[in-house]
Amino acid sequence: MKILFVKQLRWLVLAGAVSLIAPAARGQDFVNSGSFTNNGTFVVKRNVSGLPSAVGGTFQYKGDTIHAATYRNLKLTGSTVKRSRGGDFSVNGFLEIAPAVTFHVQPGSVITLGDSLVEHGYLSGGIQKSENISAVSQATFAKIGPVITANGVALGITNVQRVSGKSLEGKNTVQSIHRYYDITSTINDKLNASLVFKFADIELNGHDPRSLELWRFNTIDSTWRRQGGIVDTQQRTVSKNGIIRFSIWTAADTSHLLGRSEYEWKPNTIAEQAGNRQLVKAKTETKPIIAKITDAFGNALPNYPVVFSIVSTPPGAFGQHFKEDTVVTDSAGEAKATLIIGSKPGVYLFQAFMPGLFPQQFTATAAVVSGDANNDFSSDVADLTSIVSHIRGTNLLTGDKLEYADINKDSVVDIRDIDSIRSNILNGMNGLDSTGAAPLPALQKGSSSMSPVMSTAVDSVTAKVSVELTTTGIRINMKNTKPIVGLQMYFKFKNDINISATDVVYPRSQQMDIKMKSIGKELRLVGYNLNNTPITADSGSLFRLPITPASLADIESVAVIISTDSNKAIQPGVEKILAPVNKYPTTFAIYQNYPNPFNGSTIIEYDIPDVQGKLKIAYLFIYDILGRKVKTLASGEHEAKRHSVVWDGRNDNGASVSSGVYFYQLIGKDYVSSKKMVYIK
């Protein structure tokens, strides 16, 4: 092995294994055919060959061509133009470019940098650096150009690739300056970041440095979006705050627009998102009123203050105010506020405002509901039963409730107000009073639609209603766990109907006065009584409608509101069912008692047929062997079904009969049938 360090020679040959630990080793050319280890500074003036893939120490090079490798430190000195060769390479420590050196990175290649860039001269081409940016931190990316600051939102691992000496093209072939940064981060949306964009005079490409602005390339639609920024001509930087998203960034002056003239992430529009045209009760609060701030490109803008204010109110109204006057937009660009409506019905006009933008106006129509005796912002059967309770003195109405219950405004709440509510229910009127306002179309008085305004939640525990299609009509059945004092129903059928009364009212609801009205395909009905005598907690049929649609599909919709014994409106669960074949008898029948013979008591079952228009009258008597009537077990109207009664061996006077043979007889219109039984004491 022979090592030569001769300053005057034109080459330096290293053969075999060579380790250099001197502070500086110098030579004209570097020709290596063995291994090479450097822990100091190795200086080469001209050419390099046989460079290992990993170069330790500091490699100082004055020549023209920089070979791709993994360098610990790389210093480019002399006074010449240098070019890289061999594709991508990395410098794990520092890359220093002397003042008189211009270093051109091979087109399409990039240097990955570790510690820092010392750029006294000029680097043209691609160089990149990655850093982990936490929620509140700043990254300088080894001084390759940009400085990124996170203000509350972490970006995570962020890579910046600087490409200098090359411009990018915008609309109409307009060119940017000769530098751009391609910035990618783990989190890249809803950020609140700052960017300092550094450039060099040599890169201006004819742009005026005093009016430089930043531009961001939007990858979704491949357009450039204007960002603005603050120029520092002394430091050669353009700074921008409030950055929401990163991508490729460059700069151009105001005479060279790369895209649309509007600025991205600068408030352009304040628009209604939700809460406009509400219909609410006077002296209550609205649902959230939401205004959204967006830029000219539709991006939602967070962290902007929106001021909510009332513009006009109904005459004489008082108490109206916003719960929140100024609201900062959230990450979705939305500002949410709630308005407390004043004391008078009518239109309340208010606005969401941000300086520099045209205000967004909203309206809320305050209303009272005529007939709303239970003060739930709906006029329904529960208000009717509330007035009944008031008239009977069992639950007196006061304040707003008393005022709303006086529908005809005669200062007396009486039967005439009950009639008015019933009429409103049957005619599809909601009783809204929104003086000076145009109510929402779906809630206008006298609407052609008879569908009720359902303001109550479904409660299938308190009650459940079944609409049962039978061969003789539509049975309305109900299972309720609480007493029910009123019922209101709405039907929509596939075809026109014309009915005005129930077919049959079953014993459970015989205290109810049931009124109905049909118009076209719609039917409304309401049931109540002037004593608020309830349908007791139980299950079974209430009444039957004299209509037999071809199928359940012909009953398009059903809505039900019931009133509990506390005059609370509840929307029960509703189901449509088809009665099973033979569920309801079609003829009279009586069956053998059991047990027979018997001691103590026996059970007798009999069928009452289902017919249209009425309940069947039937009698069940017991006779002794001499034909004398002993006991009346049943008499009068019977619901169509199989009935079951118990005889305990006593007569009508309550006395126990003697052992023997007895007969029981079922009597109906055009029907008589008897059977024998034996009683043994």
C-alpha positions as CSV (number, residue, x, y, z in Angstrom):
1,M,0.0,0.0,0.0
2,K,1.2,3.4,-0.9
3,I,-0.3,6.8,0.1
4,L,0.8,10.0,-1.5
5,F,-0.1,13.5,-0.3
6,V,1.8,15.8,-2.7
7,K,0.4,19.2,-3.3
8,Q,2.2,19.7,-6.6
9,L,1.0,16.4,-8.1
10,R,-2.1,16.5,-10.4
11,W,-3.6,13.4,-8.8
12,L,-3.8,11.5,-5.6
13,V,-4.1,7.7,-5.6
14,L,-5.5,5.7,-2.7
15,A,-5.1,1.9,-2.9
16,G,-6.1,-0.6,-0.3
17,A,-7.7,0.4,3.0
18,V,-7.1,4.0,3.9
19,S,-8.1,5.9,7.0
20,L,-7.7,9.7,7.2
21,I,-7.9,11.4,10.6
22,A,-5.8,14.5,9.9
23,P,-7.5,17.9,10.2
24,A,-7.2,18.3,6.4
25,A,-6.0,16.2,3.6
26,R,-5.6,17.8,0.2
27,G,-5.1,16.8,-3.4
28,Q,-5.8,17.7,-7.0
29,D,-7.8,14.5,-8.0
30,F,-9.4,11.8,-5.9
31,V,-9.0,8.3,-7.4
32,N,-10.1,5.5,-5.2
33,S,-10.0,1.7,-5.9
34,G,-10.1,0.5,-2.2
35,S,-12.0,1.6,0.9
36,F,-12.1,5.1,2.3
37,T,-12.7,6.3,5.8
38,N,-12.6,10.0,6.8
39,N,-13.0,11.5,10.2
40,G,-11.6,14.9,9.4
41,T,-11.8,17.2,6.4
42,F,-10.9,15.8,3.0
43,V,-10.3,18.4,0.3
44,V,-10.4,17.6,-3.5
45,K,-9.7,20.3,-6.1
46,R,-10.7,18.7,-9.3
47,N,-12.0,15.3,-10.2
48,V,-13.4,12.5,-8.1
49,S,-13.7,8.8,-9.0
50,G,-14.4,5.7,-6.9
51,L,-16.3,7.7,-4.2
52,P,-17.8,5.3,-1.7
53,S,-21.6,5.3,-1.1
54,A,-21.1,6.7,2.4
55,V,-18.6,9.5,2.9
56,G,-17.7,10.3,6.5
57,G,-16.2,13.5,8.0
58,T,-16.3,16.7,5.9
59,F,-15.9,16.3,2.2
60,Q,-14.8,19.7,0.7
61,Y,-14.9,19.9,-3.0
62,K,-13.8,22.6,-5.4
63,G,-14.5,20.7,-8.6
64,D,-17.4,20.9,-11.1
65,T,-19.3,17.6,-10.5
66,I,-20.8,16.5,-7.2
67,H,-21.4,12.7,-7.2
68,A,-24.5,11.3,-5.5
69,A,-23.7,9.6,-2.2
70,T,-24.5,9.8,1.5
71,Y,-22.3,12.6,2.9
72,R,-21.8,13.4,6.6
73,N,-20.9,17.0,5.7
74,L,-20.4,18.6,2.3
75,K,-18.6,21.9,1.6
76,L,-18.6,23.3,-1.9
77,T,-15.8,25.9,-2.4
78,G,-14.0,27.6,-5.1
79,S,-15.5,30.0,-7.6
80,T,-17.4,28.0,-10.1
81,V,-20.7,26.4,-11.2
82,K,-21.1,22.9,-9.9
83,R,-23.6,20.3,-10.8
84,S,-24.8,17.1,-9.2
85,R,-24.6,13.8,-10.9
86,G,-26.1,10.3,-10.2
87,G,-29.6,11.2,-8.9
88,D,-30.8,11.8,-5.4
89,F,-28.3,12.0,-2.5
90,S,-28.3,13.1,1.1
91,V,-26.2,15.2,3.5
92,N,-26.7,14.1,7.1
93,G,-24.9,17.0,8.6
94,F,-24.4,20.4,7.0
95,L,-24.3,21.5,3.3
96,E,-22.2,24.6,2.9
97,I,-22.1,26.5,-0.4
98,A,-19.3,29.1,-0.7
99,P,-20.1,32.7,-1.8
100,A,-18.8,32.4,-5.3
101,V,-20.4,28.9,-5.9
102,T,-23.6,28.2,-7.8
103,F,-24.7,24.6,-7.2
104,H,-27.2,23.1,-9.7
105,V,-28.9,20.0,-8.4
106,Q,-29.5,17.6,-11.3
107,P,-33.1,18.1,-12.7
108,G,-35.6,15.7,-11.2
109,S,-33.2,14.9,-8.3
110,V,-33.4,16.1,-4.7
111,I,-31.0,16.4,-1.8
112,T,-32.2,15.2,1.6
113,L,-30.7,17.4,4.3
114,G,-29.9,16.5,7.9
115,D,-28.6,19.5,10.0
116,S,-28.5,22.7,8.1
117,L,-27.9,24.6,4.8
118,V,-25.2,27.3,4.8
119,E,-26.0,29.1,1.6
120,H,-23.4,31.9,1.0
121,G,-23.6,31.2,-2.7
122,Y,-26.7,29.8,-4.4
123,L,-28.4,26.3,-4.6
124,S,-30.5,25.8,-7.7
125,G,-32.8,22.7,-7.8
126,G,-34.3,20.4,-5.2
127,I,-33.5,20.1,-1.5
128,Q,-35.7,18.7,1.2
129,K,-36.0,18.5,5.0
130,S,-38.5,16.8,7.4
131,E,-39.4,18.0,10.9
132,N,-42.1,17.0,13.5
133,I,-44.2,20.0,14.2
134,S,-46.2,19.9,17.5
135,A,-49.3,22.0,18.3
136,V,-47.2,25.0,19.5
137,S,-43.8,24.9,17.8
138,Q,-41.7,26.4,15.0
139,A,-39.7,24.6,12.3
140,T,-36.9,26.2,10.2
141,F,-36.2,23.0,8.1
142,A,-32.4,23.3,8.3
143,K,-32.6,26.8,6.9
144,I,-33.4,25.7,3.4
145,G,-35.9,28.6,3.2
146,P,-39.3,28.3,4.9
147,V,-40.2,28.8,8.5
148,I,-43.5,27.2,9.6
149,T,-45.2,27.9,13.0
150,A,-48.1,25.9,14.4
151,N,-50.6,27.9,16.5
152,G,-52.6,25.3,18.4
153,V,-52.9,22.5,15.8
154,A,-50.1,19.9,15.4
155,L,-49.0,19.2,11.8
156,G,-47.0,16.1,12.7
157,I,-44.2,14.9,10.5
158,T,-43.9,17.7,7.8
159,N,-41.6,17.6,4.8
160,V,-40.6,20.6,2.8
161,Q,-39.0,20.3,-0.6
162,R,-37.5,23.5,-1.9
163,V,-37.1,23.9,-5.7
164,S,-35.2,27.0,-6.7
165,G,-34.1,28.2,-10.1
166,K,-37.5,27.0,-11.6
167,S,-40.7,28.9,-12.1
168,L,-44.3,27.5,-12.1
169,E,-47.0,28.4,-14.6
170,G,-50.4,29.8,-13.7
171,K,-53.4,30.8,-15.8
172,N,-52.6,32.4,-19.2
173,T,-49.0,31.0,-19.0
174,V,-48.1,33.6,-16.3
175,Q,-44.9,32.5,-14.5
176,S,-44.1,32.6,-10.8
177,I,-40.7,33.6,-9.4
178,H,-38.0,30.9,-9.7
179,R,-38.7,29.2,-6.4
180,Y,-41.4,27.1,-4.8
181,Y,-41.9,24.9,-1.7
182,D,-43.8,21.6,-1.8
183,I,-45.0,21.2,1.8
184,T,-46.7,18.0,3.0
185,S,-47.8,17.3,6.6
186,T,-49.4,14.4,8.4
187,I,-52.3,16.7,9.5
188,N,-53.2,19.0,6.6
189,D,-56.7,20.5,7.2
190,K,-58.2,22.9,9.6
191,L,-54.8,24.1,10.6
192,N,-53.9,27.5,12.1
193,A,-50.3,27.8,10.8
194,S,-47.9,30.6,9.7
195,L,-45.4,30.5,6.9
196,V,-42.4,32.6,6.2
197,F,-41.4,32.1,2.5
198,K,-37.8,33.1,1.8
199,F,-36.6,33.9,-1.7
200,A,-33.4,35.2,-3.4
201,D,-33.0,38.2,-5.7
202,I,-31.7,36.0,-8.4
203,E,-35.1,34.2,-8.4
204,L,-37.4,37.2,-9.0
205,N,-38.0,36.4,-12.7
206,G,-39.1,40.0,-13.5
207,H,-41.4,40.3,-10.5
208,D,-41.4,43.4,-8.3
209,P,-40.3,42.2,-4.8
210,R,-42.3,45.0,-3.1
211,S,-45.6,43.6,-4.2
212,L,-44.9,39.9,-4.0
213,E,-47.8,37.7,-2.7
214,L,-47.9,34.0,-1.9
215,W,-49.9,31.5,-4.0
216,R,-51.0,28.0,-3.1
217,F,-51.6,25.2,-5.6
218,N,-54.9,23.4,-5.0
219,T,-54.5,19.8,-6.0
220,I,-58.2,19.0,-6.1
221,D,-59.0,21.3,-9.1
222,S,-55.4,22.0,-10.2
223,T,-55.7,25.8,-9.7
224,W,-53.6,28.4,-8.1
225,R,-55.2,30.3,-5.2
226,R,-54.1,33.7,-4.1
227,Q,-52.9,34.0,-0.5
228,G,-51.5,37.5,-0.1
229,G,-48.9,38.0,2.7
230,I,-46.5,40.6,4.1
231,V,-43.3,41.3,2.2
232,D,-40.0,42.1,3.9
233,T,-37.7,43.3,1.1
234,Q,-34.7,43.5,3.4
235,Q,-35.0,39.9,4.7
236,R,-36.4,38.8,1.3
237,T,-39.4,37.0,2.8
238,V,-43.2,36.9,2.4
239,S,-45.1,36.0,5.5
240,K,-48.6,34.6,5.9
241,N,-50.7,33.7,9.0
242,G,-53.9,31.7,9.4
243,I,-53.0,29.0,6.9
244,I,-55.6,26.2,6.8
245,R,-53.9,23.8,4.4
246,F,-50.5,23.2,2.8
247,S,-49.5,22.1,-0.6
248,I,-47.2,23.7,-3.2
249,W,-46.4,27.4,-2.5
250,T,-44.8,30.0,-4.6
251,A,-44.8,33.8,-5.1
252,A,-45.7,36.3,-7.7
253,D,-46.3,40.0,-7.7
254,T,-49.7,41.7,-8.1
255,S,-49.1,42.3,-11.8
256,H,-48.7,38.5,-12.4
257,L,-51.8,36.8,-11.1
258,L,-51.4,33.0,-11.3
259,G,-55.1,32.4,-10.7
260,R,-58.4,34.2,-9.7
261,S,-58.0,37.6,-8.1
262,E,-60.0,36.7,-4.9
263,Y,-58.0,35.6,-1.9
264,E,-58.3,32.1,-0.4
265,W,-59.0,31.9,3.3
266,K,-60.1,35.5,3.3
267,P,-63.7,36.0,4.4
268,N,-65.8,36.5,1.3
269,T,-69.3,35.5,2.2
270,I,-71.4,35.1,5.4
271,A,-74.3,32.8,4.6
272,E,-77.3,31.1,6.3
273,Q,-76.5,27.6,7.3
274,A,-79.5,26.9,9.6
275,G,-82.1,28.7,11.7
276,N,-83.8,31.0,9.2
277,R,-87.6,31.3,9.0
278,Q,-88.4,29.6,12.2
279,L,-91.8,29.6,13.7
280,V,-91.5,29.7,17.5
281,K,-93.6,30.5,20.4
282,A,-93.5,34.0,21.9
283,K,-91.2,34.4,24.9
284,T,-89.2,31.2,24.1
285,E,-85.9,30.6,22.4
286,T,-85.2,29.7,18.8
287,K,-83.3,26.7,17.6
288,P,-79.7,27.5,16.9
289,I,-79.2,30.2,14.3
290,I,-76.1,29.3,12.3
291,A,-74.1,31.6,10.0
292,K,-71.2,30.2,8.0
293,I,-68.1,32.2,6.9
294,T,-66.5,31.0,3.7
295,D,-63.9,32.4,1.2
296,A,-64.4,32.9,-2.5
297,F,-63.6,29.2,-3.1
298,G,-66.1,27.8,-0.6
299,N,-63.6,27.0,2.1
300,A,-65.0,27.2,5.7
301,L,-63.1,29.7,7.7
302,P,-62.6,29.2,11.5
303,N,-61.7,31.7,14.2
304,Y,-63.6,34.7,12.8
305,P,-66.0,36.7,15.0
306,V,-69.6,37.0,13.9
307,V,-71.9,39.6,15.5
308,F,-75.6,38.8,15.9
309,S,-78.0,41.6,16.3
310,I,-81.8,42.3,16.1
311,V,-82.9,44.5,13.2
312,S,-86.7,44.9,13.8
313,T,-89.4,43.5,16.0
314,P,-93.2,43.6,16.2
315,P,-94.6,46.8,17.7
316,G,-94.6,46.7,21.5
317,A,-92.5,43.6,21.8
318,F,-90.1,43.4,24.7
319,G,-87.6,40.9,26.2
320,Q,-86.1,39.9,22.9
321,H,-82.3,39.3,22.9
322,F,-79.5,37.1,21.8
323,K,-78.0,34.7,24.3
324,E,-74.7,35.2,22.5
325,D,-73.9,38.6,20.8
326,T,-70.5,37.7,19.3
327,V,-69.5,34.2,18.4
328,V,-66.2,33.0,16.9
329,T,-66.6,30.5,14.0
330,D,-65.6,26.9,14.8
331,S,-63.6,24.5,12.7
332,A,-66.5,24.2,10.3
333,G,-66.6,27.9,9.8
334,E,-69.9,28.1,11.7
335,A,-71.0,30.6,14.3
336,K,-74.1,29.5,16.3
337,A,-76.4,31.8,18.4
338,T,-79.8,31.5,20.0
339,L,-82.4,34.3,20.0
340,I,-84.9,34.7,22.9
341,I,-88.1,35.8,21.2
342,G,-90.0,38.8,22.6
343,S,-93.4,39.1,24.1
344,K,-95.4,39.8,20.9
345,P,-96.3,37.6,18.0
346,G,-95.0,38.7,14.6
347,V,-91.8,38.8,12.6
348,Y,-88.4,39.3,14.3
349,L,-85.7,40.3,11.8
350,F,-82.1,39.8,12.8
351,Q,-78.7,39.5,11.2
352,A,-75.3,37.9,11.4
353,F,-72.6,40.5,10.6
354,M,-68.9,40.5,10.0
355,P,-67.0,43.7,9.1
356,G,-66.3,43.9,5.4
357,L,-69.0,41.5,4.4
358,F,-72.6,42.1,3.4
359,P,-74.7,41.0,6.5
360,Q,-76.8,37.8,6.3
361,Q,-80.4,38.4,7.5
362,F,-82.6,35.9,9.2
363,T,-86.2,36.0,10.3
364,A,-88.1,34.2,13.0
365,T,-91.9,34.4,13.2
366,A,-93.1,34.4,16.8
367,A,-96.5,33.0,17.3
368,V,-99.1,32.1,19.9
369,V,-101.4,29.2,19.2
370,S,-105.0,30.1,19.7
371,G,-106.6,27.4,21.8
372,D,-103.2,26.2,23.3
373,A,-104.7,25.7,26.7
374,N,-101.9,23.4,27.9
375,N,-99.2,25.8,26.5
376,D,-97.3,23.2,24.4
377,F,-97.5,25.3,21.2
378,S,-100.1,23.1,19.5
379,S,-103.9,23.2,19.4
380,D,-105.1,19.7,19.7
381,V,-107.4,17.4,21.7
382,A,-105.3,17.8,24.9
383,D,-106.2,21.6,24.8
384,L,-109.8,20.6,24.4
385,T,-109.8,18.4,27.5
386,S,-107.8,21.1,29.3
387,I,-110.7,23.5,28.8
388,V,-113.2,20.8,29.9
389,S,-111.2,20.5,33.1
390,H,-111.2,24.3,33.6
391,I,-115.0,24.5,33.1
392,R,-115.6,21.6,35.5
393,G,-113.2,23.3,38.0
394,T,-110.9,20.3,38.3
395,N,-107.8,22.1,36.9
396,L,-108.2,25.9,36.4
397,L,-106.3,27.7,33.7
398,T,-104.3,30.8,34.5
399,G,-101.9,33.3,32.8
400,D,-101.0,32.5,29.2
401,K,-103.0,29.3,29.2
402,L,-106.2,31.1,30.1
403,E,-105.5,33.7,27.5
404,Y,-104.8,31.2,24.7
405,A,-107.9,29.1,25.7
406,D,-110.2,32.0,25.1
407,I,-110.4,31.5,21.3
408,N,-113.3,33.9,20.6
409,K,-111.8,36.6,22.9
410,D,-115.0,37.1,24.8
411,S,-113.1,37.0,28.2
412,V,-114.8,33.7,29.1
413,V,-113.6,30.2,28.6
414,D,-116.6,28.0,27.9
415,I,-118.2,25.4,25.6
416,R,-117.9,27.8,22.7
417,D,-114.1,27.6,22.9
418,I,-114.4,23.8,23.0
419,D,-116.4,23.9,19.8
420,S,-113.8,26.2,18.2
421,I,-111.0,23.8,18.9
422,R,-113.0,20.8,17.7
423,S,-113.8,22.7,14.5
424,N,-110.1,23.6,14.0
425,I,-109.1,20.0,14.4
426,L,-111.7,18.7,12.0
427,N,-111.0,21.4,9.4
428,G,-107.2,21.1,9.5
429,M,-106.5,24.5,11.1
430,N,-103.7,24.9,13.5
431,G,-104.9,28.1,15.3
432,L,-101.6,30.0,14.8
433,D,-101.7,33.7,15.5
434,S,-98.6,35.3,14.1
435,T,-99.8,38.9,13.8
436,G,-98.1,40.9,11.1
437,A,-96.3,37.8,9.8
438,A,-96.6,35.4,6.9
439,P,-96.5,31.9,8.6
440,L,-94.5,29.2,7.0
441,P,-96.3,27.4,4.2
442,A,-96.5,24.1,6.0
443,L,-98.3,25.8,8.9
444,Q,-100.5,28.3,7.3
445,K,-104.1,28.6,8.5
446,G,-106.6,26.9,6.3
447,S,-103.9,24.8,4.7
448,S,-105.3,22.4,2.1
449,S,-103.4,19.6,3.9
450,M,-105.3,18.2,6.8
451,S,-102.2,16.5,8.2
452,P,-101.7,17.6,11.9
453,V,-98.7,19.4,13.2
454,M,-97.2,16.7,15.5
455,S,-95.3,18.5,18.2
456,T,-95.2,15.6,20.6
457,A,-92.8,12.7,20.9
458,V,-93.8,9.1,20.3
459,D,-94.7,7.3,23.6
460,S,-95.5,3.7,23.0
461,V,-95.4,2.9,26.7
462,T,-98.3,5.1,27.7
463,A,-100.4,3.9,24.7
464,K,-100.3,2.0,21.5
465,V,-102.9,2.2,18.8
466,S,-103.6,-0.4,16.1
467,V,-105.6,0.2,13.0
468,E,-107.1,-3.2,12.2
469,L,-108.6,-4.0,8.8
470,T,-111.5,-6.4,9.0
471,T,-114.1,-7.6,6.6
472,T,-116.7,-5.3,8.2
473,G,-114.6,-2.1,8.6
474,I,-111.5,-0.6,10.2
475,R,-111.3,-1.3,13.9
476,I,-109.4,1.2,16.1
477,N,-107.9,-0.6,19.0
478,M,-105.8,0.8,21.9
479,K,-103.7,-0.6,24.7
480,N,-103.1,2.1,27.3
481,T,-101.3,2.0,30.7
482,K,-102.9,5.4,31.8
483,P,-106.4,6.7,31.5
484,I,-107.1,8.5,28.3
485,V,-109.6,11.4,28.2
486,G,-109.3,12.4,24.5
487,L,-108.3,11.0,21.1
488,Q,-107.5,12.8,17.8
489,M,-106.7,10.9,14.6
490,Y,-105.8,11.7,11.0
491,F,-106.0,9.3,8.1
492,K,-104.9,9.5,4.5
493,F,-106.2,6.9,2.1
494,K,-105.1,5.9,-1.4
495,N,-108.6,6.6,-2.7
496,D,-111.3,9.2,-1.9
497,I,-113.6,8.4,1.0
498,N,-116.9,9.8,2.2
499,I,-117.8,8.9,5.8
500,S,-119.2,11.1,8.5
501,A,-119.7,8.8,11.5
502,T,-118.4,5.7,13.2
503,D,-120.0,2.4,12.4
504,V,-119.8,1.0,15.9
505,V,-118.6,2.4,19.2
506,Y,-117.4,-0.4,21.5
507,P,-117.9,-0.4,25.3
508,R,-114.4,0.9,26.1
509,S,-115.1,4.2,24.6
510,Q,-118.9,4.5,24.8
511,Q,-118.5,7.6,26.9
512,M,-116.7,9.3,24.0
513,D,-118.5,11.8,21.7
514,I,-116.7,11.0,18.4
515,K,-116.9,13.6,15.6
516,M,-115.3,13.2,12.2
517,K,-114.9,14.9,8.8
518,S,-113.6,13.5,5.5
519,I,-112.4,15.5,2.5
520,G,-111.2,13.7,-0.5
521,K,-108.6,11.1,0.6
522,E,-108.3,12.5,4.1
523,L,-110.2,11.8,7.3
524,R,-110.0,13.6,10.7
525,L,-111.7,12.7,13.9
526,V,-111.7,13.7,17.5
527,G,-113.2,11.9,20.5
528,Y,-113.9,13.4,24.0
529,N,-116.7,14.0,26.5
530,L,-117.7,16.9,28.6
531,N,-117.0,15.1,31.9
532,N,-113.5,14.0,30.9
533,T,-114.6,10.4,31.7
534,P,-111.6,8.4,30.6
535,I,-111.0,5.3,28.6
536,T,-109.6,3.3,31.5
537,A,-106.2,1.6,31.4
538,D,-106.8,-1.6,29.5
539,S,-106.7,-2.9,25.9
540,G,-109.4,-3.6,23.3
541,S,-111.4,-2.0,20.5
542,L,-112.6,1.6,20.7
543,F,-114.7,2.1,17.6
544,R,-115.0,1.0,14.0
545,L,-115.0,3.0,10.8
546,P,-117.5,1.9,8.1
547,I,-114.9,1.5,5.3
548,T,-113.2,-1.6,4.0
549,P,-110.1,-0.8,1.8
550,A,-108.9,-3.5,-0.4
551,S,-105.6,-3.8,1.5
552,L,-103.5,-2.1,4.2
553,A,-101.6,-0.3,1.5
554,D,-104.7,1.7,0.8
555,I,-104.3,3.3,4.2
556,E,-101.3,5.5,3.3
557,S,-100.8,7.1,6.7
558,V,-102.2,7.4,10.2
559,A,-101.4,10.0,12.9
560,V,-102.7,9.9,16.4
561,I,-102.7,12.3,19.4
562,I,-104.1,11.3,22.7
563,S,-104.8,13.3,25.9
564,T,-103.9,11.8,29.2
565,D,-106.0,12.4,32.4
566,S,-103.5,15.2,33.1
567,N,-104.3,16.8,29.8
568,K,-100.9,16.1,28.3
569,A,-100.7,15.5,24.6
570,I,-98.9,12.3,23.6
571,Q,-98.3,10.7,20.2
572,P,-98.7,7.0,20.8
573,G,-97.2,4.3,18.7
574,V,-99.3,3.3,15.7
575,E,-99.4,0.1,13.7
576,K,-101.6,-1.1,10.8
577,I,-102.7,-4.7,11.0
578,L,-104.8,-7.1,9.0
579,A,-107.3,-9.1,11.1
580,P,-106.6,-12.9,10.9
581,V,-109.3,-15.0,9.2
582,N,-112.0,-16.1,11.7
583,K,-110.7,-13.7,14.4
584,Y,-114.2,-12.2,14.6
585,P,-117.2,-14.7,14.5
586,T,-119.7,-14.4,11.7
587,T,-122.5,-16.4,13.4
588,F,-123.9,-16.9,16.9
589,A,-122.6,-20.0,18.7
590,I,-122.7,-21.5,22.2
591,Y,-120.3,-24.1,23.5
592,Q,-120.5,-26.9,26.1
593,N,-119.6,-25.6,29.6
594,Y,-116.5,-26.9,31.4
595,P,-116.1,-28.6,33.7
596,N,-119.3,-30.6,33.4
597,P,-120.5,-31.9,35.8
598,F,-119.1,-29.3,38.1
599,N,-118.9,-28.4,41.7
600,G,-118.2,-24.8,42.6
601,S,-118.1,-23.0,39.3
602,T,-118.1,-23.6,35.5
603,I,-117.2,-21.7,32.4
604,I,-119.6,-21.0,29.5
605,E,-118.3,-19.6,26.2
606,Y,-120.3,-18.2,23.3
607,D,-119.8,-16.3,20.0
608,I,-121.3,-13.0,19.0
609,P,-121.1,-12.3,15.2
610,D,-119.4,-9.3,13.7
611,V,-121.9,-7.3,11.6
612,Q,-121.9,-3.8,10.1
613,G,-123.6,-0.9,11.6
614,K,-124.3,-2.0,15.2
615,L,-123.5,-4.2,18.2
616,K,-125.5,-7.4,18.5
617,I,-127.9,-7.7,21.4
618,A,-127.8,-11.1,23.1
619,Y,-129.0,-12.8,26.4
620,L,-127.5,-15.7,28.3
621,F,-130.0,-17.3,30.8
622,I,-129.8,-20.4,33.1
623,Y,-133.0,-22.5,33.7
624,D,-133.7,-25.3,36.1
625,I,-135.2,-28.6,34.9
626,L,-138.7,-27.2,35.4
627,G,-138.0,-24.4,33.0
628,R,-137.8,-21.6,35.6
629,K,-135.1,-18.9,35.0
630,V,-132.4,-19.2,37.7
631,K,-129.8,-16.7,36.6
632,T,-129.1,-14.0,33.9
633,L,-125.5,-14.3,33.0
634,A,-125.4,-11.7,30.2
635,S,-127.7,-9.2,28.5
636,G,-127.6,-6.3,26.1
637,E,-125.2,-5.2,23.4
638,H,-122.2,-7.4,22.9
639,E,-118.9,-6.8,21.1
640,A,-118.3,-9.3,18.2
641,K,-115.9,-11.9,19.6
642,R,-115.9,-15.1,21.7
643,H,-117.2,-14.3,25.2
644,S,-116.6,-16.2,28.4
645,V,-118.6,-16.1,31.6
646,V,-118.5,-18.0,34.9
647,W,-121.5,-19.4,36.8
648,D,-120.9,-20.1,40.4
649,G,-124.1,-22.1,41.1
650,R,-126.0,-19.1,42.6
651,N,-129.3,-17.6,41.4
652,D,-130.1,-13.9,40.7
653,N,-130.7,-13.4,44.5
654,G,-127.3,-14.7,45.3
655,A,-128.5,-17.9,46.9
656,S,-126.8,-21.3,46.2
657,V,-129.0,-23.6,44.0
658,S,-129.4,-27.3,44.7
659,S,-127.7,-30.1,42.9
660,G,-129.3,-31.2,39.6
661,V,-129.6,-30.7,35.9
662,Y,-129.7,-27.2,34.5
663,F,-129.9,-25.7,31.1
664,Y,-128.2,-22.6,29.7
665,Q,-129.6,-20.7,26.7
666,L,-128.1,-18.1,24.3
667,I,-130.8,-15.8,22.7
668,G,-130.0,-13.4,19.9
669,K,-131.9,-12.0,16.9
670,D,-133.0,-15.0,14.9
671,Y,-131.0,-17.3,17.1
672,V,-131.8,-19.5,20.1
673,S,-129.6,-22.4,21.3
674,S,-129.5,-24.3,24.6
675,K,-127.2,-26.8,26.3
676,K,-127.4,-29.0,29.4
677,M,-125.1,-29.2,32.4
678,V,-125.0,-30.9,35.8
679,Y,-124.3,-29.2,39.1
680,I,-123.1,-31.4,42.0
681,K,-122.7,-30.0,45.5
